[in-house]
Amino acid sequence: MNKDSSMTVLADAARKRKRCRTNWAVGAAKDQLQDAIQEWDAQTGRALSAEGKRLPLKDYAALVGIPYHTFRKYASGARSVGNSTGRQPLLDKAEQAWIARQLANKGDGLLAHEAVDFVRQRHPELSRAQALRHFHRTLLKHHPQQLKVPPKRQYQKRQQRQQQQDCHVPEEEEDEEDEEEEDSEEEEEEEEMEQDDIPPPFQQQRQSKKLRLEALDARIAKLRSDLLDAELEKERLLREED
């Protein structure tokens, strides 16, 4: 055997040894493991030999197609079926799908802070930071077709058009607003060009900082609203006393 053929044989052997890891906590693998555990605990079916005796654990694991060390952990109760390593999600998949449908039914163009407020109303045990992270990292990722947050620029234009419809603006002011809008668009385009030159880790830091600032702005707006309500309530009580 020459050198080239031996290298080919070694490469083929390496490819054969390479296997993907199986997640036994979800999907068909979970069902397979659960059925095997139930059969092993009940001592029926494949858990028994032809003579009706219980098979050794190692032989049974090979028979059902589950690695021995993995099956031993579940069979001994050291690990429960369905629990995988890592942190559990804040909301299960069924709840995430329900929230996504409700947010989609509220109409196109729902803002991020409005969606976060809805999540917190549904689950008051979550902090605003948790709800914000869950919305951006989980809901938007798993339900992109249902949840479409409008870009900030489109929202500003829509808000300006609504204000112009409510009250007529003189032409001079409209020209000034158009100039300001063009300037803001140019600034945003410059920022996007600068972001292309920034390495990915710094882009993530900037995005995280922007999300935190948005959360703080929403919090400040809520506090201002609560303060205004409190002042109005105070004035009403003072008038009643007079």
DOLOLO-882788 format. One line per field, with one value per atom (N, C-alpha, C): residue number from 1; atom name; x, y, z. Coordinates in Angstrom, 2 decimals, decimal comma. Layout:
! residues N
num: [NUM;...]
atomo: [CA;...]
east: [X;...]
north: [Y;...]
up: [Z;...]
//
This chain:
! residues 242
num: [1;1;1;2;2;2;3;3;3;4;4;4;5;5;5;6;6;6;7;7;7;8;8;8;9;9;9;10;10;10;11;11;11;12;12;12;13;13;13;14;14;14;15;15;15;16;16;16;17;17;17;18;18;18;19;19;19;20;20;20;21;21;21;22;22;22;23;23;23;24;24;24;25;25;25;26;26;26;27;27;27;28;28;28;29;29;29;30;30;30;31;31;31;32;32;32;33;33;33;34;34;34;35;35;35;36;36;36;37;37;37;38;38;38;39;39;39;40;40;40;41;41;41;42;42;42;43;43;43;44;44;44;45;45;45;46;46;46;47;47;47;48;48;48;49;49;49;50;50;50;51;51;51;52;52;52;53;53;53;54;54;54;55;55;55;56;56;56;57;57;57;58;58;58;59;59;59;60;60;60;61;61;61;62;62;62;63;63;63;64;64;64;65;65;65;66;66;66;67;67;67;68;68;68;69;69;69;70;70;70;71;71;71;72;72;72;73;73;73;74;74;74;75;75;75;76;76;76;77;77;77;78;78;78;79;79;79;80;80;80;81;81;81;82;82;82;83;83;83;84;84;84;85;85;85;86;86;86;87;87;87;88;88;88;89;89;89;90;90;90;91;91;91;92;92;92;93;93;93;94;94;94;95;95;95;96;96;96;97;97;97;98;98;98;99;99;99;100;100;100;101;101;101;102;102;102;103;103;103;104;104;104;105;105;105;106;106;106;107;107;107;108;108;108;109;109;109;110;110;110;111;111;111;112;112;112;113;113;113;114;114;114;115;115;115;116;116;116;117;117;117;118;118;118;119;119;119;120;120;120;121;121;121;122;122;122;123;123;123;124;124;124;125;125;125;126;126;126;127;127;127;128;128;128;129;129;129;130;130;130;131;131;131;132;132;132;133;133;133;134;134;134;135;135;135;136;136;136;137;137;137;138;138;138;139;139;139;140;140;140;141;141;141;142;142;142;143;143;143;144;144;144;145;145;145;146;146;146;147;147;147;148;148;148;149;149;149;150;150;150;151;151;151;152;152;152;153;153;153;154;154;154;155;155;155;156;156;156;157;157;157;158;158;158;159;159;159;160;160;160;161;161;161;162;162;162;163;163;163;164;164;164;165;165;165;166;166;166;167;167;167;168;168;168;169;169;169;170;170;170;171;171;171;172;172;172;173;173;173;174;174;174;175;175;175;176;176;176;177;177;177;178;178;178;179;179;179;180;180;180;181;181;181;182;182;182;183;183;183;184;184;184;185;185;185;186;186;186;187;187;187;188;188;188;189;189;189;190;190;190;191;191;191;192;192;192;193;193;193;194;194;194;195;195;195;196;196;196;197;197;197;198;198;198;199;199;199;200;200;200;201;201;201;202;202;202;203;203;203;204;204;204;205;205;205;206;206;206;207;207;207;208;208;208;209;209;209;210;210;210;211;211;211;212;212;212;213;213;213;214;214;214;215;215;215;216;216;216;217;217;217;218;218;218;219;219;219;220;220;220;221;221;221;222;222;222;223;223;223;224;224;224;225;225;225;226;226;226;227;227;227;228;228;228;229;229;229;230;230;230;231;231;231;232;232;232;233;233;233;234;234;234;235;235;235;236;236;236;237;237;237;238;238;238;239;239;239;240;240;240;241;241;241;242;242;242]
atomo: [N;CA;C;N;CA;C;N;CA;C;N;CA;C;N;CA;C;N;CA;C;N;CA;C;N;CA;C;N;CA;C;N;CA;C;N;CA;C;N;CA;C;N;CA;C;N;CA;C;N;CA;C;N;CA;C;N;CA;C;N;CA;C;N;CA;C;N;CA;C;N;CA;C;N;CA;C;N;CA;C;N;CA;C;N;CA;C;N;CA;C;N;CA;C;N;CA;C;N;CA;C;N;CA;C;N;CA;C;N;CA;C;N;CA;C;N;CA;C;N;CA;C;N;CA;C;N;CA;C;N;CA;C;N;CA;C;N;CA;C;N;CA;C;N;CA;C;N;CA;C;N;CA;C;N;CA;C;N;CA;C;N;CA;C;N;CA;C;N;CA;C;N;CA;C;N;CA;C;N;CA;C;N;CA;C;N;CA;C;N;CA;C;N;CA;C;N;CA;C;N;CA;C;N;CA;C;N;CA;C;N;CA;C;N;CA;C;N;CA;C;N;CA;C;N;CA;C;N;CA;C;N;CA;C;N;CA;C;N;CA;C;N;CA;C;N;CA;C;N;CA;C;N;CA;C;N;CA;C;N;CA;C;N;CA;C;N;CA;C;N;CA;C;N;CA;C;N;CA;C;N;CA;C;N;CA;C;N;CA;C;N;CA;C;N;CA;C;N;CA;C;N;CA;C;N;CA;C;N;CA;C;N;CA;C;N;CA;C;N;CA;C;N;CA;C;N;CA;C;N;CA;C;N;CA;C;N;CA;C;N;CA;C;N;CA;C;N;CA;C;N;CA;C;N;CA;C;N;CA;C;N;CA;C;N;CA;C;N;CA;C;N;CA;C;N;CA;C;N;CA;C;N;CA;C;N;CA;C;N;CA;C;N;CA;C;N;CA;C;N;CA;C;N;CA;C;N;CA;C;N;CA;C;N;CA;C;N;CA;C;N;CA;C;N;CA;C;N;CA;C;N;CA;C;N;CA;C;N;CA;C;N;CA;C;N;CA;C;N;CA;C;N;CA;C;N;CA;C;N;CA;C;N;CA;C;N;CA;C;N;CA;C;N;CA;C;N;CA;C;N;CA;C;N;CA;C;N;CA;C;N;CA;C;N;CA;C;N;CA;C;N;CA;C;N;CA;C;N;CA;C;N;CA;C;N;CA;C;N;CA;C;N;CA;C;N;CA;C;N;CA;C;N;CA;C;N;CA;C;N;CA;C;N;CA;C;N;CA;C;N;CA;C;N;CA;C;N;CA;C;N;CA;C;N;CA;C;N;CA;C;N;CA;C;N;CA;C;N;CA;C;N;CA;C;N;CA;C;N;CA;C;N;CA;C;N;CA;C;N;CA;C;N;CA;C;N;CA;C;N;CA;C;N;CA;C;N;CA;C;N;CA;C;N;CA;C;N;CA;C;N;CA;C;N;CA;C;N;CA;C;N;CA;C;N;CA;C;N;CA;C;N;CA;C;N;CA;C;N;CA;C;N;CA;C;N;CA;C;N;CA;C;N;CA;C;N;CA;C;N;CA;C;N;CA;C;N;CA;C;N;CA;C;N;CA;C;N;CA;C;N;CA;C;N;CA;C;N;CA;C;N;CA;C;N;CA;C;N;CA;C;N;CA;C;N;CA;C;N;CA;C;N;CA;C;N;CA;C;N;CA;C;N;CA;C;N;CA;C;N;CA;C;N;CA;C;N;CA;C;N;CA;C;N;CA;C;N;CA;C;N;CA;C;N;CA;C;N;CA;C;N;CA;C;N;CA;C;N;CA;C;N;CA;C;N;CA;C;N;CA;C;N;CA;C;N;CA;C;N;CA;C;N;CA;C;N;CA;C;N;CA;C;N;CA;C;N;CA;C;N;CA;C;N;CA;C;N;CA;C;N;CA;C;N;CA;C]
east: [0,86;0,00;0,89;0,70;1,51;1,04;1,75;1,47;0,14;-0,22;-1,48;-2,68;-2,61;-3,74;-3,90;-2,78;-2,87;-3,47;-3,12;-3,71;-5,20;-5,61;-7,04;-7,80;-7,22;-7,87;-8,01;-6,96;-7,02;-8,07;-8,17;-9,17;-10,58;-10,79;-12,11;-12,47;-11,49;-11,75;-12,10;-11,40;-11,70;-13,10;-13,53;-14,88;-15,93;-15,66;-16,61;-16,76;-15,65;-15,70;-16,42;-16,50;-17,13;-18,64;-19,22;-20,66;-21,20;-22,47;-23,13;-23,65;-23,59;-24,11;-25,64;-26,24;-27,70;-28,21;-29,20;-29,86;-31,03;-30,88;-31,89;-33,00;-33,03;-34,04;-35,19;-35,09;-36,13;-36,39;-37,56;-37,88;-37,99;-37,64;-37,76;-36,81;-35,63;-34,68;-35,25;-35,96;-36,59;-37,64;-38,47;-39,49;-38,85;-37,76;-37,06;-36,53;-35,91;-35,37;-36,48;-37,56;-38,67;-39,29;-39,48;-40,04;-39,09;-37,79;-36,82;-36,80;-36,88;-36,89;-38,14;-39,29;-40,52;-40,47;-39,94;-39,84;-38,86;-37,77;-36,78;-37,34;-38,04;-38,60;-39,70;-40,50;-41,59;-41,11;-39,85;-39,28;-40,16;-40,44;-41,25;-40,58;-41,05;-40,59;-39,11;-38,41;-36,99;-36,11;-36,63;-35,83;-35,63;-36,36;-36,26;-35,62;-34,89;-34,27;-35,30;-34,86;-35,77;-36,22;-35,37;-35,74;-36,60;-36,91;-37,73;-36,94;-35,62;-34,78;-34,45;-34,16;-33,84;-32,45;-32,34;-31,06;-30,15;-28,84;-27,93;-28,17;-27,92;-28,20;-27,42;-26,18;-25,35;-25,90;-26,35;-26,91;-28,23;-29,04;-30,32;-30,10;-29,12;-28,83;-28,39;-27,56;-27,13;-28,30;-29,22;-30,37;-31,31;-31,52;-32,44;-31,74;-30,41;-29,68;-29,37;-29,16;-28,82;-27,47;-26,54;-25,25;-25,41;-24,54;-24,68;-24,59;-23,57;-23,38;-24,54;-25,07;-26,22;-27,45;-27,71;-28,90;-28,80;-27,59;-27,41;-27,79;-27,48;-27,82;-29,33;-30,05;-31,50;-32,16;-31,64;-32,23;-32,05;-30,94;-30,69;-31,41;-31,99;-32,68;-31,78;-30,50;-29,59;-29,98;-30,62;-31,08;-32,48;-33,37;-34,75;-34,93;-35,82;-36,06;-36,70;-36,16;-36,71;-35,94;-35,03;-34,23;-32,88;-32,57;-31,28;-30,42;-29,13;-28,22;-28,44;-27,98;-28,13;-29,36;-29,50;-30,62;-31,91;-32,97;-34,28;-34,82;-35,60;-36,15;-37,14;-37,26;-38,19;-39,62;-39,97;-41,31;-41,20;-42,12;-42,06;-42,51;-42,35;-42,62;-44,09;-44,98;-46,41;-46,77;-46,22;-46,50;-45,88;-44,69;-44,06;-44,92;-45,44;-46,28;-47,56;-48,14;-49,37;-49,11;-48,03;-47,69;-47,42;-46,72;-46,43;-47,73;-48,69;-49,97;-50,72;-50,71;-51,41;-50,78;-49,46;-48,78;-49,03;-49,08;-49,35;-50,77;-51,71;-53,11;-53,31;-52,36;-52,50;-52,16;-51,72;-51,50;-50,04;-49,79;-48,43;-47,81;-46,53;-45,84;-45,83;-45,95;-45,91;-44,49;-44,37;-43,05;-42,51;-41,18;-40,54;-40,97;-41,00;-41,35;-42,82;-43,69;-45,08;-45,19;-44,39;-44,39;-43,84;-42,81;-42,24;-43,26;-44,00;-45,05;-46,11;-46,45;-47,44;-46,91;-45,64;-45,05;-45,06;-44,77;-44,76;-46,17;-47,16;-48,54;-48,95;-48,48;-48,81;-48,05;-46,80;-45,94;-45,32;-46,04;-45,49;-44,30;-44,04;-42,89;-41,57;-41,62;-40,41;-40,08;-38,81;-38,38;-38,41;-38,30;-38,33;-37,12;-35,97;-34,78;-34,95;-35,55;-35,79;-36,77;-37,85;-38,83;-38,22;-37,38;-36,74;-35,80;-34,98;-34,07;-34,85;-35,92;-36,71;-37,36;-37,81;-38,45;-37,45;-36,26;-35,30;-34,56;-34,26;-33,44;-34,25;-35,51;-36,29;-37,49;-38,37;-39,60;-39,30;-38,47;-38,15;-37,40;-36,57;-35,77;-36,62;-37,56;-38,36;-39,63;-40,08;-41,32;-41,10;-40,17;-39,88;-41,01;-41,84;-42,92;-44,09;-44,30;-45,41;-45,05;-43,82;-43,39;-42,46;-42,94;-42,15;-42,12;-41,02;-40,87;-40,46;-41,18;-40,82;-39,53;-38,69;-37,49;-37,84;-36,88;-37,13;-37,42;-36,74;-36,92;-38,35;-38,87;-40,24;-41,25;-41,00;-41,92;-41,92;-40,75;-40,67;-41,44;-41,29;-42,01;-43,51;-43,93;-45,36;-45,92;-45,12;-45,57;-45,68;-44,72;-44,76;-45,97;-46,27;-47,44;-48,73;-48,80;-49,98;-50,15;-49,05;-49,12;-49,52;-49,03;-49,39;-50,86;-51,42;-52,85;-53,70;-53,23;-54,01;-54,05;-52,95;-52,90;-52,05;-52,55;-51,85;-50,61;-49,49;-48,23;-47,91;-47,47;-47,10;-45,99;-45,92;-44,96;-43,53;-43,22;-41,85;-41,43;-42,34;-42,02;-41,89;-42,72;-42,61;-41,25;-40,78;-39,46;-38,37;-38,49;-37,49;-37,52;-38,73;-38,83;-38,25;-38,48;-37,91;-36,39;-35,83;-34,38;-33,85;-34,54;-34,10;-34,20;-35,25;-35,42;-34,30;-33,94;-32,85;-31,53;-31,31;-30,09;-30,03;-31,17;-31,19;-30,94;-31,50;-31,27;-29,80;-29,17;-27,75;-26,92;-27,28;-26,54;-26,68;-27,90;-28,10;-27,32;-27,26;-26,49;-25,00;-24,52;-23,12;-22,84;-23,80;-23,64;-23,60;-24,46;-24,45;-23,13;-22,56;-21,27;-20,17;-20,25;-19,26;-19,39;-20,62;-20,82;-20,23;-20,22;-19,63;-18,14;-17,48;-16,05;-15,75;-16,78;-16,58;-16,56;-15,64;-15,63;-16,92;-17,32;-18,58;-18,73;-17,67;-17,89;-18,31;-17,69;-18,06;-19,45;-19,84;-21,21;-22,22;-21,92;-22,82;-22,90;-21,76;-21,77;-22,60;-22,45;-23,23;-24,71;-25,07;-26,48;-27,04;-26,24;-26,70;-26,89;-25,97;-26,10;-27,34;-27,62;-28,79;-30,08;-30,11;-31,29;-31,49;-30,40;-30,51;-31,00;-30,52;-30,97;-32,46;-32,91;-34,34;-35,18;-34,67;-35,40;-35,46;-34,35;-34,34;-35,27;-35,29;-36,21;-37,66;-37,99;-39,36;-39,69;-38,70;-38,92;-39,12;-38,31;-38,44;-39,80;-40,25;-41,56;-42,67;-42,57;-43,58;-43,58;-42,37;-42,28;-42,87;-42,61;-43,19;-44,71;-45,22;-46,67;-47,26;-46,59;-47,08;-47,03;-45,96;-45,83;-46,94;-47,24;-48,31;-49,66;-49,90;-51,16;-51,25;-50,11;-50,12;-50,39;-49,82;-50,06;-51,52;-52,09;-53,50;-54,39;-54,06;-54,84;-54,72;-53,51;-53,30;-54,14;-54,13;-54,93;-56,42;-56,87;-58,28;-58,65;-57,79;-58,07;-58,08;-57,15;-57,11;-58,37;-58,86;-60,09;-61,28;-61,31;-62,41;-62,40;-61,22;-61,13;-61,61;-61,29;-61,74;-63,27]
north: [-1,20;0,00;1,24;2,13;3,33;4,37;5,47;6,51;7,18;7,45;8,13;7,29;5,99;5,12;4,99;4,93;4,84;6,11;7,27;8,53;8,56;8,02;7,98;7,10;5,96;5,05;5,72;6,43;7,14;8,23;8,96;10,02;9,46;8,31;7,67;7,20;6,66;6,20;7,36;8,51;9,68;10,20;10,17;10,62;9,70;8,41;7,46;7,64;7,98;8,13;9,40;10,38;11,65;11,49;11,79;11,67;12,95;13,20;14,35;13,96;14,88;14,63;14,66;13,80;13,71;14,41;15,26;15,92;15,04;14,38;13,44;14,14;15,46;16,20;16,69;16,57;17,12;16,17;16,32;15,67;14,16;13,52;12,06;11,34;11,93;11,31;11,24;12,28;12,28;11,17;11,02;9,97;8,58;8,41;7,12;6,80;7,79;7,59;7,32;8,06;7,90;6,50;6,02;4,68;3,62;3,82;2,84;2,81;3,98;4,04;3,36;3,65;3,02;1,50;1,04;-0,40;-1,05;-0,33;-0,86;-0,90;0,13;0,15;-0,90;-1,10;-2,08;-3,51;-3,67;-5,01;-5,80;-5,18;-5,83;-5,64;-6,38;-6,19;-6,48;-5,52;-5,71;-5,78;-5,37;-5,43;-6,86;-7,81;-9,21;-10,03;-11,04;-11,94;-12,96;-13,86;-14,89;-15,83;-15,98;-16,83;-16,11;-14,83;-14,07;-13,40;-13,42;-12,78;-11,35;-10,54;-9,13;-9,03;-8,27;-8,08;-7,19;-7,35;-6,37;-4,98;-3,97;-2,60;-2,24;-2,69;-2,36;-3,00;-4,26;-4,93;-4,28;-3,89;-3,26;-1,90;-1,13;0,18;0,02;-1,00;-1,25;-1,71;-2,45;-2,96;-1,83;-0,84;0,27;1,41;1,30;2,30;3,58;3,47;4,63;4,36;5,32;5,09;4,65;3,73;3,12;4,15;5,00;5,98;6,97;7,33;8,24;7,56;6,33;5,62;5,34;5,07;4,76;5,96;7,18;8,37;8,53;8,27;8,41;7,24;6,03;4,86;4,88;5,45;5,52;6,68;7,59;8,75;9,93;9,83;10,96;12,14;11,83;12,89;12,53;13,52;13,26;13,52;12,77;12,89;14,24;14,92;16,21;17,40;17,19;18,28;18,29;19,39;19,53;20,49;20,49;21,38;22,81;23,75;25,17;25,77;27,08;27,78;27,49;27,35;27,13;28,46;28,46;29,71;30,34;31,66;32,36;31,93;31,73;31,31;30,10;29,16;27,98;28,32;27,36;27,61;27,91;27,24;27,49;28,91;29,38;30,76;31,76;31,48;32,36;32,47;31,34;31,37;32,15;32,01;32,75;34,25;34,66;36,09;36,63;35,86;36,31;36,52;35,62;35,78;37,00;37,23;38,38;39,69;39,74;40,95;41,16;40,08;40,22;40,71;40,30;40,73;42,20;42,78;44,18;45,12;44,58;45,42;45,53;45,86;46,00;47,29;47,23;48,42;48,59;47,51;47,61;47,94;48,92;49,34;48,37;48,38;47,42;47,62;48,88;49,10;48,76;48,88;48,47;46,95;46,23;44,77;44,32;45,02;44,68;44,95;46,04;46,32;45,22;44,71;43,63;42,36;42,04;40,85;41,00;42,20;42,41;42,37;42,84;42,72;41,26;40,46;39,03;38,30;38,70;38,04;39,12;39,59;40,64;40,20;38,89;38,43;38,73;39,07;39,41;40,88;41,18;42,58;43,13;44,45;45,05;44,61;44,48;44,03;42,61;41,74;40,36;40,32;41,10;41,13;41,69;42,71;43,31;42,31;41,62;40,62;39,47;39,05;37,94;38,33;39,57;40,01;40,03;40,61;40,78;39,48;38,67;37,48;36,23;36,20;34,97;35,17;36,11;36,27;36,71;37,73;38,20;37,14;36,35;35,33;34,15;33,71;32,53;32,85;34,10;34,46;35,72;35,67;36,89;37,32;36,36;36,72;37,38;37,04;37,61;38,94;39,06;40,26;41,05;42,18;43,05;44,43;44,74;46,04;47,05;48,14;49,11;49,83;50,13;50,90;52,27;52,82;54,08;55,20;55,18;56,25;56,23;55,05;54,97;55,44;55,11;55,54;57,06;57,69;59,15;59,79;59,25;59,82;59,65;58,49;58,26;59,21;59,46;60,37;61,80;62,19;63,54;63,71;62,70;62,79;62,90;62,16;62,22;63,60;64,20;65,54;66,56;66,41;67,34;67,23;66,03;65,86;66,48;66,39;66,94;68,46;69,06;70,54;70,94;71,90;72,33;73,11;72,79;73,44;74,39;75,64;76,57;75,99;76,52;75,98;76,17;77,33;77,56;76,51;76,22;75,21;73,83;73,55;72,26;72,13;73,24;73,19;72,94;73,60;73,39;71,94;71,39;70,01;69,04;69,33;68,47;68,51;69,74;69,85;69,08;69,23;68,50;66,99;66,56;65,13;64,63;65,42;65,01;64,96;65,96;65,96;64,73;64,41;63,24;61,96;61,87;60,68;60,56;61,73;61,69;61,27;61,77;61,38;59,88;59,36;57,92;57,09;57,57;56,84;56,86;58,02;58,09;57,14;57,07;56,15;54,70;54,36;53,00;52,67;53,67;53,45;53,27;54,05;53,90;52,54;52,06;50,76;49,64;49,79;48,75;48,59;49,70;49,65;49,16;49,07;48,66;47,14;46,53;45,07;44,58;43,32;42,78;42,87;42,60;42,72;44,11;45,15;46,51;46,87;46,30;46,51;45,93;44,76;44,16;45,02;45,55;46,43;47,68;48,25;49,44;49,13;47,96;47,57;47,34;46,68;46,46;47,78;48,72;50,03;50,76;50,64;51,30;50,72;49,40;48,77;49,23;49,34;49,81;51,25;52,08;53,47;53,55;52,71;52,69;52,27;51,28;50,84;51,94;52,68;53,78;54,91;55,20;56,24;55,86;54,60;54,16;54,23;53,91;53,97;55,41;56,34;57,76;58,29;57,91;58,36;57,86;56,64;56,09;56,83;57,11;57,84;59,24;59,88;61,21;61,15;60,13;59,97;59,74;58,89;58,63;59,90;60,69;61,93;62,91;63,01;63,90;63,46;62,17;61,66;61,96;61,85;62,13;63,60;64,49;65,92;66,27;65,67;65,92;65,41;64,26;63,72;64,61;65,15;66,04;67,31;67,89;69,10;68,83;67,66;67,32;67,21;66,59;66,46;67,82;68,70;70,03;70,82;70,68;71,37;70,83;69,54;68,97;69,49;69,67;70,18;71,63;72,42;73,83;73,89]
up: [0,00;0,00;0,00;-0,96;-1,02;-0,01;0,04;1,03;0,79;-0,48;-0,78;-0,39;-0,68;-0,34;1,17;1,91;3,37;3,95;3,41;3,89;3,61;2,46;2,13;3,10;3,47;4,43;5,78;6,23;7,51;7,49;6,37;6,27;6,30;5,60;5,63;7,03;7,75;9,11;10,02;9,84;10,66;10,39;9,11;8,79;9,39;9,43;9,99;11,50;12,17;13,62;14,05;13,18;13,53;13,61;14,76;14,96;15,60;15,36;15,98;17,36;18,28;19,62;19,57;20,38;20,43;21,67;21,49;22,62;23,05;24,18;24,66;25,43;25,43;26,20;25,35;24,02;23,15;21,99;21,38;20,12;20,19;19,05;18,94;19,88;20,12;21,04;22,46;22,86;24,19;24,27;23,22;23,22;23,27;22,52;22,52;23,92;24,56;25,90;26,91;26,81;27,75;27,64;26,41;26,22;26,78;26,55;27,05;28,57;29,22;30,68;31,24;30,64;31,12;30,97;29,84;29,61;30,59;30,89;31,83;33,25;33,66;35,01;35,18;34,12;34,21;34,00;33,55;33,30;32,32;31,20;30,17;28,81;27,81;26,44;26,28;25,73;25,42;26,65;27,81;29,04;29,53;28,97;29,38;28,26;28,65;27,68;27,20;26,33;25,82;26,94;27,99;29,12;30,14;29,90;30,83;31,94;31,85;32,86;32,42;33,42;33,13;32,52;31,43;30,77;31,60;31,46;32,08;31,47;32,28;31,85;30,58;30,51;29,36;28,08;28,19;27,01;26,58;27,56;27,21;26,55;27,05;26,45;25,00;24,74;23,36;22,50;23,09;22,34;21,91;22,79;22,47;21,75;21,56;20,79;21,54;22,86;23,69;24,34;24,33;24,98;26,43;26,84;28,16;29,29;29,24;30,32;30,38;29,22;29,20;29,79;29,36;29,86;31,35;31,83;33,26;34,13;33,67;34,46;34,60;33,50;33,54;34,27;34,07;34,71;36,22;36,69;38,13;38,81;38,01;38,58;38,83;38,45;38,64;37,76;36,64;35,73;35,26;35,26;34,85;33,36;32,75;31,30;31,00;30,00;29,60;30,11;31,07;31,61;30,93;30,25;29,60;30,40;30,09;30,78;30,34;31,16;30,84;31,50;31,36;31,96;31,22;31,98;31,38;30,85;29,77;29,25;30,22;30,15;31,03;30,76;29,49;29,10;28,19;28,33;27,49;26,06;25,15;23,73;23,47;24,20;24,00;24,39;25,50;25,94;24,97;24,46;23,49;22,22;21,75;20,54;20,79;21,99;22,30;22,34;22,97;23,04;21,65;20,81;19,44;18,66;18,82;18,11;18,62;19,93;20,48;20,00;19,98;19,51;18,02;17,25;15,81;15,57;16,41;16,25;16,59;17,33;17,70;16,55;15,43;14,25;13,90;12,64;12,14;12,68;12,95;13,41;14,91;15,67;17,12;17,56;18,45;18,90;19,94;20,09;20,99;22,43;22,89;24,30;24,57;23,55;23,72;23,87;23,08;23,19;24,54;25,02;26,34;27,44;27,32;28,31;28,31;27,13;27,06;27,73;27,50;28,13;29,65;30,14;31,59;32,18;31,43;31,90;32,01;31,06;31,07;32,18;32,41;33,41;34,29;35,30;36,17;37,00;37,08;37,85;37,15;35,86;35,11;35,29;35,42;35,45;34,03;33,92;32,58;31,76;32,41;31,69;31,18;31,99;31,55;30,38;30,49;29,41;28,12;28,26;27,09;26,41;27,21;26,64;26,00;26,67;26,13;24,80;24,69;23,45;22,31;22,54;21,46;21,14;22,16;21,92;21,60;22,04;21,89;20,97;21,32;20,53;19,10;18,93;17,58;16,79;17,47;16,79;16,33;17,17;16,85;16,07;16,08;15,38;14,54;13,56;12,79;11,87;11,42;10,50;11,21;12,48;13,22;13,86;14,32;15,03;14,13;13,66;12,79;13,43;14,10;14,74;13,68;13,50;12,47;12,82;11,82;12,11;12,68;13,41;14,10;13,11;11,96;10,97;10,42;10,13;9,61;10,65;11,91;12,96;13,09;12,99;13,08;11,92;10,71;9,57;9,74;10,23;10,44;11,49;12,54;13,59;13,05;12,22;11,66;10,73;9,93;9,05;9,85;10,97;11,80;12,41;12,85;13,42;12,37;11,15;10,08;9,72;9,81;9,54;10,64;11,90;13,01;12,98;12,69;12,63;11,44;10,63;9,44;9,83;9,20;9,49;8,34;8,60;7,53;6,66;5,41;4,46;4,92;5,56;6,00;7,02;7,96;8,97;8,33;7,31;6,63;5,95;5,32;4,69;5,72;6,89;7,94;8,43;8,58;9,03;8,01;6,70;5,66;5,70;5,92;6,01;7,21;8,36;9,55;9,33;8,64;8,36;7,46;6,43;5,56;6,32;7,21;8,01;8,90;9,53;10,42;9,64;8,40;7,59;7,20;6,87;6,53;7,73;8,91;10,12;10,38;10,19;10,42;9,40;8,15;7,15;7,49;8,00;8,41;9,57;10,52;11,64;11,16;10,16;9,64;8,94;8,22;7,57;8,60;9,70;10,77;11,43;11,58;12,22;11,39;10,06;9,21;9,48;9,89;10,18;11,58;12,45;13,83;13,91;14,65;14,79;15,43;15,15;15,69;17,19;18,02;19,48;19,91;19,29;19,65;19,14;17,98;17,50;18,48;19,03;20,01;21,26;21,71;22,88;22,61;21,41;21,07;21,01;20,43;20,36;21,75;22,62;24,00;24,73;24,51;25,15;24,64;23,34;22,77;23,36;23,54;24,14;25,57;26,31;27,70;27,75;26,81;26,78;26,44;25,50;25,18;26,38;27,11;28,30;29,35;29,51;30,47;30,04;28,73;28,24;28,51;28,26;28,53;30,01;30,82;32,28;32,73;32,18;32,54;32,11;30,91;30,43;31,34;31,80;32,70;34,04;34,56;35,83;35,70;34,56;34,34;34,29;33,62;33,55;34,94;35,74;37,10;37,95;37,77;38,52;38,15;36,85;36,41;36,98;36,98;37,55;39,03;39,73;41,16;41,43;40,62;40,80;40,54;39,50;39,22;40,35;40,89;42,00;43,24;43,45;44,59;44,43;43,23;43,00;43,19;42,74;42,90;44,37;45,17;46,60;47,30;46,89;47,49;47,16;45,91;45,54;46,33;46,57;47,35;48,79;49,36;50,73;50,80;49,75;49,75;49,63]
//
